[in-house]
Amino acid sequence: MRFEVDAEPSPLRFCHCTTCKRLSGGAGTANVGVPTAAVRIVDGEELVRTFQPEEGTAKTFCSVCGTNLFGGGWPTSERTSIRVPTLEQGFEPKPGAHVYVRSVAAWETLPDDGLERKV
Ligand SMILES: [Zn+2]
């Protein structure tokens, strides 16, 4: 699928929550936020699936390749978290924060990058 975003994204947020670990198969996800109304799927909308975990907001992925696309409750939420790897190469987000650091795993090391940490 392909999508376009017609908005200035918020600074980068690394999410370390348990759901993002499962989705990513690693330490978590890298996200920027935009108004949901600014997200437009231009191709392959029928491939997109959204599920609602027991905790947190709905997550959206591609049913063919498994790419983790959106969080934050798309398409019904006011704002959407876009997984940064789905944006075009060369996209340079503004530095932001590490969030859900209370869920950092014993096998995970937070980088010493000077970003704000939120519990
Ligand atoms: Zn998360």
Backbone and ligand atoms as CSV (ligand in chain L), in Angstrom:
chain,resi,resn,atom,element,x,y,z
A,1,MET,N,N,0.836,-1.194,0.000
A,1,MET,CA,C,0.000,0.000,0.000
A,1,MET,C,C,0.867,1.239,0.000
A,2,ARG,N,N,0.279,2.341,-0.393
A,2,ARG,CA,C,0.993,3.618,-0.353
A,2,ARG,C,C,0.092,4.653,0.298
A,3,PHE,N,N,0.726,5.558,1.057
A,3,PHE,CA,C,-0.056,6.647,1.637
A,3,PHE,C,C,0.731,7.953,1.548
A,4,GLU,N,N,0.000,9.048,1.660
A,4,GLU,CA,C,0.603,10.377,1.666
A,4,GLU,C,C,0.171,11.104,2.922
A,5,VAL,N,N,1.027,12.020,3.362
A,5,VAL,CA,C,0.718,12.819,4.543
A,5,VAL,C,C,0.834,14.285,4.178
A,6,ASP,N,N,-0.219,15.020,4.442
A,6,ASP,CA,C,-0.246,16.431,4.114
A,6,ASP,C,C,-0.248,17.256,5.402
A,7,ALA,N,N,0.842,17.138,6.176
A,7,ALA,CA,C,0.953,17.882,7.434
A,7,ALA,C,C,2.406,17.831,7.886
A,8,GLU,N,N,2.778,18.796,8.710
A,8,GLU,CA,C,4.107,18.818,9.305
A,8,GLU,C,C,4.119,17.846,10.491
A,9,PRO,N,N,4.971,16.797,10.458
A,9,PRO,CA,C,4.950,15.821,11.555
A,9,PRO,C,C,5.533,16.381,12.847
A,10,SER,N,N,5.051,15.860,13.958
A,10,SER,CA,C,5.590,16.223,15.269
A,10,SER,C,C,6.984,15.606,15.422
A,11,PRO,N,N,7.756,16.031,16.451
A,11,PRO,CA,C,9.077,15.424,16.666
A,11,PRO,C,C,8.991,13.912,16.881
A,12,LEU,N,N,10.110,13.256,16.633
A,12,LEU,CA,C,10.229,11.797,16.725
A,12,LEU,C,C,10.013,11.307,18.156
A,13,ARG,N,N,9.251,10.233,18.292
A,13,ARG,CA,C,9.071,9.584,19.588
A,13,ARG,C,C,9.361,8.096,19.436
A,14,PHE,N,N,10.285,7.614,20.244
A,14,PHE,CA,C,10.565,6.175,20.287
A,14,PHE,C,C,9.666,5.570,21.357
A,15,CYS,N,N,8.792,4.641,20.958
A,15,CYS,CA,C,7.891,4.017,21.927
A,15,CYS,C,C,8.443,2.663,22.340
A,16,HIS,N,N,8.604,2.486,23.648
A,16,HIS,CA,C,9.167,1.246,24.196
A,16,HIS,C,C,8.103,0.374,24.849
A,17,CYS,N,N,6.819,0.617,24.545
A,17,CYS,CA,C,5.753,-0.145,25.216
A,17,CYS,C,C,5.764,-1.610,24.759
A,18,THR,N,N,5.094,-2.438,25.536
A,18,THR,CA,C,5.085,-3.880,25.273
A,18,THR,C,C,4.462,-4.197,23.919
A,19,THR,N,N,3.380,-3.510,23.571
A,19,THR,CA,C,2.737,-3.772,22.280
A,19,THR,C,C,3.674,-3.429,21.137
A,20,CYS,N,N,4.390,-2.311,21.220
A,20,CYS,CA,C,5.309,-1.927,20.147
A,20,CYS,C,C,6.475,-2.905,20.037
A,21,LYS,N,N,6.898,-3.469,21.155
A,21,LYS,CA,C,7.941,-4.506,21.088
A,21,LYS,C,C,7.443,-5.687,20.279
A,22,ARG,N,N,6.219,-6.130,20.553
A,22,ARG,CA,C,5.676,-7.285,19.821
A,22,ARG,C,C,5.500,-6.959,18.344
A,23,LEU,N,N,5.013,-5.757,18.059
A,23,LEU,CA,C,4.797,-5.358,16.670
A,23,LEU,C,C,6.102,-5.304,15.897
A,24,SER,N,N,7.146,-4.829,16.549
A,24,SER,CA,C,8.401,-4.583,15.848
A,24,SER,C,C,9.319,-5.800,15.879
A,25,GLY,N,N,9.104,-6.666,16.842
A,25,GLY,CA,C,10.046,-7.748,17.030
A,25,GLY,C,C,11.359,-7.272,17.618
A,26,GLY,N,N,11.342,-6.110,18.231
A,26,GLY,CA,C,12.564,-5.545,18.801
A,26,GLY,C,C,12.241,-4.626,19.963
A,27,ALA,N,N,13.001,-3.544,20.079
A,27,ALA,CA,C,12.896,-2.669,21.240
A,27,ALA,C,C,11.640,-1.796,21.228
A,28,GLY,N,N,11.020,-1.614,20.070
A,28,GLY,CA,C,9.825,-0.766,20.021
A,28,GLY,C,C,9.678,-0.124,18.661
A,29,THR,N,N,8.986,1.016,18.618
A,29,THR,CA,C,8.718,1.683,17.341
A,29,THR,C,C,9.223,3.120,17.370
A,30,ALA,N,N,9.468,3.665,16.181
A,30,ALA,CA,C,9.838,5.071,16.008
A,30,ALA,C,C,8.682,5.751,15.279
A,31,ASN,N,N,8.168,6.837,15.863
A,31,ASN,CA,C,6.924,7.437,15.367
A,31,ASN,C,C,7.013,8.943,15.252
A,32,VAL,N,N,6.243,9.484,14.313
A,32,VAL,CA,C,5.937,10.907,14.301
A,32,VAL,C,C,4.420,11.035,14.270
A,33,GLY,N,N,3.898,12.111,14.832
A,33,GLY,CA,C,2.452,12.307,14.902
A,33,GLY,C,C,1.975,13.323,13.890
A,34,VAL,N,N,0.805,13.048,13.322
A,34,VAL,CA,C,0.151,13.991,12.399
A,34,VAL,C,C,-1.352,13.937,12.673
A,35,PRO,N,N,-2.103,14.963,12.243
A,35,PRO,CA,C,-3.558,14.851,12.327
A,35,PRO,C,C,-4.030,13.698,11.432
A,36,THR,N,N,-4.949,12.880,11.937
A,36,THR,CA,C,-5.441,11.740,11.151
A,36,THR,C,C,-6.004,12.191,9.807
A,37,ALA,N,N,-6.626,13.347,9.786
A,37,ALA,CA,C,-7.224,13.846,8.546
A,37,ALA,C,C,-6.178,14.126,7.473
A,38,ALA,N,N,-4.902,14.228,7.871
A,38,ALA,CA,C,-3.832,14.522,6.907
A,38,ALA,C,C,-3.274,13.263,6.259
A,39,VAL,N,N,-3.730,12.082,6.725
A,39,VAL,CA,C,-3.241,10.816,6.171
A,39,VAL,C,C,-4.186,10.366,5.064
A,40,ARG,N,N,-3.626,10.096,3.889
A,40,ARG,CA,C,-4.463,9.674,2.761
A,40,ARG,C,C,-3.837,8.429,2.135
A,41,ILE,N,N,-4.591,7.337,2.121
A,41,ILE,CA,C,-4.106,6.112,1.484
A,41,ILE,C,C,-4.382,6.233,-0.006
A,42,VAL,N,N,-3.329,6.120,-0.806
A,42,VAL,CA,C,-3.480,6.344,-2.249
A,42,VAL,C,C,-3.494,5.034,-3.032
A,43,ASP,N,N,-3.080,3.926,-2.401
A,43,ASP,CA,C,-3.057,2.652,-3.118
A,43,ASP,C,C,-3.079,1.508,-2.105
A,44,GLY,N,N,-3.862,0.464,-2.366
A,44,GLY,CA,C,-3.829,-0.752,-1.552
A,44,GLY,C,C,-4.591,-0.654,-0.248
A,45,GLU,N,N,-5.595,0.200,-0.161
A,45,GLU,CA,C,-6.334,0.353,1.097
A,45,GLU,C,C,-6.943,-0.972,1.563
A,46,GLU,N,N,-7.299,-1.861,0.600
A,46,GLU,CA,C,-7.933,-3.141,0.956
A,46,GLU,C,C,-6.969,-4.077,1.680
A,47,LEU,N,N,-5.672,-3.775,1.648
A,47,LEU,CA,C,-4.673,-4.626,2.305
A,47,LEU,C,C,-4.450,-4.245,3.763
A,48,VAL,N,N,-4.993,-3.106,4.160
A,48,VAL,CA,C,-4.700,-2.553,5.477
A,48,VAL,C,C,-5.614,-3.179,6.526
A,49,ARG,N,N,-5.034,-3.592,7.653
A,49,ARG,CA,C,-5.802,-4.146,8.767
A,49,ARG,C,C,-5.480,-3.359,10.034
A,50,THR,N,N,-6.502,-3.206,10.873
A,50,THR,CA,C,-6.326,-2.510,12.147
A,50,THR,C,C,-6.811,-3.425,13.262
A,51,PHE,N,N,-6.034,-3.499,14.331
A,51,PHE,CA,C,-6.516,-4.269,15.482
A,51,PHE,C,C,-6.390,-3.441,16.748
A,52,GLN,N,N,-7.239,-3.773,17.699
A,52,GLN,CA,C,-7.294,-3.041,18.964
A,52,GLN,C,C,-6.731,-3.931,20.058
A,53,PRO,N,N,-5.505,-3.646,20.550
A,53,PRO,CA,C,-4.986,-4.461,21.650
A,53,PRO,C,C,-5.775,-4.189,22.938
A,54,GLU,N,N,-5.586,-5.082,23.931
A,54,GLU,CA,C,-6.294,-4.903,25.197
A,54,GLU,C,C,-5.911,-3.590,25.863
A,55,GLU,N,N,-4.651,-3.210,25.719
A,55,GLU,CA,C,-4.202,-1.934,26.284
A,55,GLU,C,C,-3.691,-1.051,25.161
A,56,GLY,N,N,-3.955,0.231,25.270
A,56,GLY,CA,C,-3.423,1.177,24.298
A,56,GLY,C,C,-4.337,1.365,23.102
A,57,THR,N,N,-3.805,2.056,22.100
A,57,THR,CA,C,-4.611,2.456,20.954
A,57,THR,C,C,-4.513,1.438,19.825
A,58,ALA,N,N,-5.412,1.535,18.879
A,58,ALA,CA,C,-5.447,0.613,17.733
A,58,ALA,C,C,-4.180,0.739,16.902
A,59,LYS,N,N,-3.747,-0.395,16.346
A,59,LYS,CA,C,-2.543,-0.467,15.515
A,59,LYS,C,C,-2.926,-0.949,14.120
A,60,THR,N,N,-2.227,-0.437,13.118
A,60,THR,CA,C,-2.572,-0.734,11.730
A,60,THR,C,C,-1.351,-1.264,10.993
A,61,PHE,N,N,-1.575,-2.305,10.183
A,61,PHE,CA,C,-0.460,-2.926,9.474
A,61,PHE,C,C,-0.915,-3.409,8.116
A,62,CYS,N,N,0.030,-3.788,7.262
A,62,CYS,CA,C,-0.271,-4.325,5.935
A,62,CYS,C,C,-0.465,-5.837,6.058
A,63,SER,N,N,-1.596,-6.358,5.556
A,63,SER,CA,C,-1.917,-7.781,5.692
A,63,SER,C,C,-1.077,-8.657,4.766
A,64,VAL,N,N,-0.354,-8.086,3.822
A,64,VAL,CA,C,0.481,-8.876,2.913
A,64,VAL,C,C,1.904,-8.982,3.450
A,65,CYS,N,N,2.524,-7.846,3.723
A,65,CYS,CA,C,3.950,-7.886,4.097
A,65,CYS,C,C,4.163,-7.696,5.594
A,66,GLY,N,N,3.108,-7.388,6.340
A,66,GLY,CA,C,3.238,-7.248,7.787
A,66,GLY,C,C,3.814,-5.918,8.243
A,67,THR,N,N,4.067,-4.998,7.305
A,67,THR,CA,C,4.630,-3.707,7.685
A,67,THR,C,C,3.734,-3.000,8.695
A,68,ASN,N,N,4.347,-2.536,9.760
A,68,ASN,CA,C,3.667,-1.806,10.820
A,68,ASN,C,C,3.523,-0.358,10.356
A,69,LEU,N,N,2.299,0.087,10.134
A,69,LEU,CA,C,2.054,1.376,9.476
A,69,LEU,C,C,1.734,2.507,10.449
A,70,PHE,N,N,0.656,2.324,11.214
A,70,PHE,CA,C,0.159,3.410,12.057
A,70,PHE,C,C,-0.178,2.909,13.452
A,71,GLY,N,N,-0.079,3.816,14.406
A,71,GLY,CA,C,-0.612,3.603,15.742
A,71,GLY,C,C,-1.443,4.810,16.126
A,72,GLY,N,N,-1.834,4.837,17.382
A,72,GLY,CA,C,-2.553,6.010,17.864
A,72,GLY,C,C,-4.034,6.000,17.577
A,73,GLY,N,N,-4.544,4.900,16.992
A,73,GLY,CA,C,-5.985,4.800,16.812
A,73,GLY,C,C,-6.509,5.131,15.426
A,74,TRP,N,N,-5.595,5.258,14.431
A,74,TRP,CA,C,-6.069,5.486,13.070
A,74,TRP,C,C,-7.117,4.430,12.723
A,75,PRO,N,N,-8.195,4.705,12.002
A,75,PRO,CA,C,-8.521,5.982,11.363
A,75,PRO,C,C,-9.505,6.849,12.144
A,76,THR,N,N,-9.897,6.420,13.364
A,76,THR,CA,C,-10.963,7.156,14.054
A,76,THR,C,C,-10.431,8.187,15.045
A,77,SER,N,N,-9.130,8.165,15.334
A,77,SER,CA,C,-8.570,9.083,16.319
A,77,SER,C,C,-8.355,10.471,15.707
A,78,GLU,N,N,-8.136,11.435,16.573
A,78,GLU,CA,C,-7.837,12.787,16.089
A,78,GLU,C,C,-6.435,12.856,15.499
A,79,ARG,N,N,-5.485,12.151,16.158
A,79,ARG,CA,C,-4.108,12.128,15.651
A,79,ARG,C,C,-3.648,10.690,15.432
A,80,THR,N,N,-2.700,10.546,14.498
A,80,THR,CA,C,-2.168,9.239,14.133
A,80,THR,C,C,-0.661,9.226,14.337
A,81,SER,N,N,-0.155,8.116,14.863
A,81,SER,CA,C,1.297,7.899,14.918
A,81,SER,C,C,1.706,7.169,13.653
A,82,ILE,N,N,2.620,7.736,12.926
A,82,ILE,CA,C,3.121,7.084,11.712
A,82,ILE,C,C,4.468,6.465,12.028
A,83,ARG,N,N,4.627,5.182,11.685
A,83,ARG,CA,C,5.903,4.511,11.921
A,83,ARG,C,C,6.913,5.076,10.927
A,84,VAL,N,N,7.983,5.616,11.463
A,84,VAL,CA,C,8.948,6.354,10.647
A,84,VAL,C,C,9.532,5.534,9.493
A,85,PRO,N,N,9.784,4.211,9.672
A,85,PRO,CA,C,10.336,3.472,8.527
A,85,PRO,C,C,9.415,3.427,7.313
A,86,THR,N,N,8.127,3.759,7.474
A,86,THR,CA,C,7.220,3.747,6.319
A,86,THR,C,C,7.301,5.044,5.527
A,87,LEU,N,N,7.984,6.046,6.044
A,87,LEU,CA,C,8.096,7.329,5.331
A,87,LEU,C,C,9.259,7.255,4.343
A,88,GLU,N,N,9.249,8.135,3.384
A,88,GLU,CA,C,10.233,8.032,2.312
A,88,GLU,C,C,11.658,8.212,2.846
A,89,GLN,N,N,12.602,7.559,2.165
A,89,GLN,CA,C,14.003,7.676,2.544
A,89,GLN,C,C,14.397,9.144,2.477
A,90,GLY,N,N,15.199,9.546,3.425
A,90,GLY,CA,C,15.621,10.934,3.444
A,90,GLY,C,C,14.791,11.789,4.376
A,91,PHE,N,N,13.657,11.245,4.859
A,91,PHE,CA,C,12.852,11.985,5.833
A,91,PHE,C,C,13.655,12.155,7.120
A,92,GLU,N,N,13.767,13.385,7.588
A,92,GLU,CA,C,14.556,13.658,8.788
A,92,GLU,C,C,13.674,14.246,9.874
A,93,PRO,N,N,13.196,13.402,10.784
A,93,PRO,CA,C,12.339,13.917,11.854
A,93,PRO,C,C,13.133,14.760,12.836
A,94,LYS,N,N,12.425,15.681,13.504
A,94,LYS,CA,C,13.048,16.438,14.591
A,94,LYS,C,C,13.192,15.512,15.789
A,95,PRO,N,N,14.304,15.621,16.541
A,95,PRO,CA,C,14.476,14.768,17.723
A,95,PRO,C,C,13.378,15.018,18.743
A,96,GLY,N,N,12.958,13.987,19.449
A,96,GLY,CA,C,11.847,14.130,20.381
A,96,GLY,C,C,12.097,13.485,21.713
A,97,ALA,N,N,11.581,12.277,21.922
A,97,ALA,CA,C,11.614,11.665,23.248
A,97,ALA,C,C,11.529,10.156,23.144
A,98,HIS,N,N,11.923,9.503,24.234
A,98,HIS,CA,C,11.650,8.085,24.433
A,98,HIS,C,C,10.432,8.001,25.342
A,99,VAL,N,N,9.389,7.270,24.924
A,99,VAL,CA,C,8.174,7.168,25.732
A,99,VAL,C,C,7.962,5.727,26.179
A,100,TYR,N,N,7.170,5.560,27.229
A,100,TYR,CA,C,6.940,4.247,27.854
A,100,TYR,C,C,8.262,3.614,28.279
A,101,VAL,N,N,9.178,4.429,28.831
A,101,VAL,CA,C,10.462,3.857,29.257
A,101,VAL,C,C,10.287,2.925,30.455
A,102,ARG,N,N,9.127,2.968,31.111
A,102,ARG,CA,C,8.868,2.006,32.198
A,102,ARG,C,C,8.811,0.579,31.652
A,103,SER,N,N,8.614,0.446,30.335
A,103,SER,CA,C,8.520,-0.884,29.735
A,103,SER,C,C,9.819,-1.312,29.054
A,104,VAL,N,N,10.902,-0.585,29.294
A,104,VAL,CA,C,12.193,-1.003,28.731
A,104,VAL,C,C,12.529,-2.400,29.278
A,105,ALA,N,N,12.884,-3.303,28.370
A,105,ALA,CA,C,13.123,-4.696,28.751
A,105,ALA,C,C,14.526,-4.878,29.313
A,106,ALA,N,N,14.705,-5.976,30.047
A,106,ALA,CA,C,16.007,-6.279,30.652
A,106,ALA,C,C,17.079,-6.447,29.574
A,107,TRP,N,N,16.678,-6.864,28.374
A,107,TRP,CA,C,17.636,-7.103,27.288
A,107,TRP,C,C,17.842,-5.869,26.408
A,108,GLU,N,N,17.208,-4.745,26.796
A,108,GLU,CA,C,17.189,-3.545,25.958
A,108,GLU,C,C,18.048,-2.458,26.600
A,109,THR,N,N,18.817,-1.724,25.802
A,109,THR,CA,C,19.627,-0.623,26.308
A,109,THR,C,C,19.151,0.685,25.684
A,110,LEU,N,N,18.748,1.632,26.520
A,110,LEU,CA,C,18.345,2.932,25.997
A,110,LEU,C,C,19.593,3.675,25.523
A,111,PRO,N,N,19.570,4.270,24.336
A,111,PRO,CA,C,20.756,4.992,23.862
A,111,PRO,C,C,20.999,6.262,24.674
A,112,ASP,N,N,22.241,6.636,24.783
A,112,ASP,CA,C,22.615,7.856,25.496
A,112,ASP,C,C,22.551,9.016,24.497
A,113,ASP,N,N,21.329,9.354,24.062
A,113,ASP,CA,C,21.159,10.319,22.982
A,113,ASP,C,C,20.672,11.676,23.432
A,114,GLY,N,N,20.516,11.854,24.746
A,114,GLY,CA,C,20.129,13.150,25.268
A,114,GLY,C,C,18.652,13.475,25.112
A,115,LEU,N,N,17.864,12.572,24.529
A,115,LEU,CA,C,16.434,12.841,24.365
A,115,LEU,C,C,15.698,12.705,25.696
A,116,GLU,N,N,14.607,13.448,25.789
A,116,GLU,CA,C,13.746,13.356,26.976
A,116,GLU,C,C,13.206,11.927,27.113
A,117,ARG,N,N,13.036,11.486,28.354
A,117,ARG,CA,C,12.440,10.175,28.624
A,117,ARG,C,C,11.138,10.366,29.368
A,118,LYS,N,N,10.085,9.706,28.895
A,118,LYS,CA,C,8.787,9.788,29.560
A,118,LYS,C,C,8.392,8.414,30.043
A,119,VAL,N,N,7.879,8.380,31.259
A,119,VAL,CA,C,7.506,7.115,31.887
A,119,VAL,C,C,6.330,6.498,31.148
L,1,ZN,ZN,ZN,4.064,1.701,21.908
